[in-house]
Amino acid sequence: MSASTLNPYLRDAVLTASPEQLQLMLYDGAIRFASQGRAGIVEKDYEKSYEKFNRAQQIVLEMHKGLNFEVNAELCRRMAALYMFVYNKLVDACVKRETQHVDDALTILRMERETWQLLVDKVSALNEGDEAVAEGSVGTTLVVEG
């Protein structure tokens, strides 16, 4: 039985999501699994922590693989470095069983998720024609091709 059969709501959400929403789902999943792995360390349930950290690591690797260096090579290099930092911190948390490592990873994941949410909001506002929201608090307008 596949995961999509087990959770039809999730399957439908993924199939109907925009690329921006899919990226948010990846961040949410990585944060959720890393947090659960952290709980496993605190509870001294190392099997649980290993399983959850492994899932978070797989999501981070998937985000890394999804970078498109042809669009903006410099930005992708920076994001790749962030993803590898997070991945390595998750590995360290799992191997060393220390919550500080996962806390470092979660800090980055949460900041990146928040940034991505701002982008999604701006793209949505542009699509709806709301220039005031699209300009945001710093007075910059997001340029979207397409």
C-alpha positions in Angstrom: 0.0 0.0 0.0 1.5 3.4 -1.0 1.5 6.5 1.1 -0.9 8.2 -1.3 -3.4 5.4 -0.7 -3.0 5.8 3.0 -3.7 9.6 3.0 -5.9 10.7 0.1 -6.1 14.2 1.5 -2.3 14.6 1.3 -2.3 13.1 -2.2 -4.9 15.6 -3.4 -3.1 18.5 -1.7 0.1 17.6 -3.4 -1.5 17.1 -6.8 -3.3 20.4 -6.7 -0.6 22.6 -5.1 1.3 25.2 -6.9 5.1 24.8 -7.0 5.4 27.5 -4.3 2.9 25.6 -2.1 4.8 22.4 -2.7 8.0 24.0 -1.4 6.2 25.2 1.7 5.0 21.6 2.2 8.6 20.4 2.0 9.7 22.9 4.7 6.7 22.0 6.9 7.6 18.3 6.6 11.3 18.8 7.3 10.4 21.0 10.4 7.9 18.5 11.6 10.2 15.4 11.3 13.2 17.2 12.7 11.1 18.3 15.7 9.9 14.8 16.2 13.5 13.5 16.0 14.4 16.1 18.6 11.6 14.7 20.8 13.1 11.3 20.3 16.4 12.4 21.6 14.8 14.0 24.7 12.8 10.9 25.3 15.8 8.7 24.7 13.9 6.9 22.0 16.8 6.7 19.6 14.9 4.5 17.1 12.3 7.2 16.8 14.8 9.9 16.5 16.7 8.0 13.8 13.6 7.4 11.8 12.4 11.0 12.0 15.8 12.5 11.3 16.2 10.3 8.3 12.8 11.5 6.9 13.9 15.2 7.5 17.2 14.5 5.8 15.5 13.0 2.8 13.3 16.1 2.4 16.3 18.4 2.7 18.1 16.4 0.0 15.0 16.6 -2.2 15.0 20.4 -1.8 18.7 20.5 -2.7 18.1 18.4 -5.8 15.3 20.8 -6.9 17.6 23.8 -7.2 17.7 25.1 -10.7 21.2 26.6 -11.2 20.3 27.7 -14.7 17.9 30.4 -13.4 20.1 31.9 -10.7 23.4 30.1 -10.1 24.6 32.3 -7.2 21.4 32.1 -5.3 21.3 28.3 -5.9 24.9 28.0 -4.6 23.9 29.8 -1.4 20.7 27.7 -1.0 22.7 24.5 -1.7 25.2 25.5 1.1 22.3 26.2 3.5 20.6 22.8 2.7 23.9 21.0 3.2 24.4 22.8 6.5 20.9 21.7 7.6 21.5 18.2 6.4 24.8 17.9 8.2 23.3 19.2 11.4 20.5 16.6 11.2 23.1 13.9 10.7 25.1 15.2 13.7 21.9 15.3 15.8 21.2 11.7 15.0 24.7 10.4 15.5 25.7 12.5 18.5 22.2 12.5 20.0 22.5 16.2 20.9 19.6 18.5 20.6 21.8 21.6 19.9 22.5 20.2 16.4 18.8 19.8 15.5 18.0 23.2 17.1 20.6 24.8 14.7 18.9 23.0 11.7 15.4 24.0 12.9 16.4 27.6 13.2 17.5 27.7 9.5 14.5 25.7 8.3 12.0 27.9 10.1 13.7 31.1 8.8 13.7 29.7 5.3 10.0 28.6 5.6 9.0 32.1 6.8 10.9 33.7 3.9 9.2 31.3 1.5 5.8 32.1 3.0 6.4 35.8 2.3 7.3 35.0 -1.3 4.1 32.9 -1.7 2.1 35.8 -0.3 3.6 38.2 -2.7 3.1 35.9 -5.7 -0.5 35.4 -4.7 -1.0 39.1 -4.3 0.4 39.8 -7.7 -1.8 37.1 -9.2 -4.8 38.8 -7.6 -3.7 42.2 -8.6 -3.1 43.6 -5.1 -0.1 45.8 -5.7 -0.1 47.2 -2.1 0.5 43.7 -0.6 2.9 42.7 -3.4 5.2 45.7 -2.6 5.5 44.6 1.0 7.0 46.4 3.9 10.4 47.1 2.2 8.9 48.7 -0.8 10.2 46.2 -3.3 8.0 44.6 -5.9 8.5 41.0 -6.9 9.0 40.4 -10.6 7.5 37.2 -11.8 7.9 36.0 -15.4 5.2 34.0 -17.0 
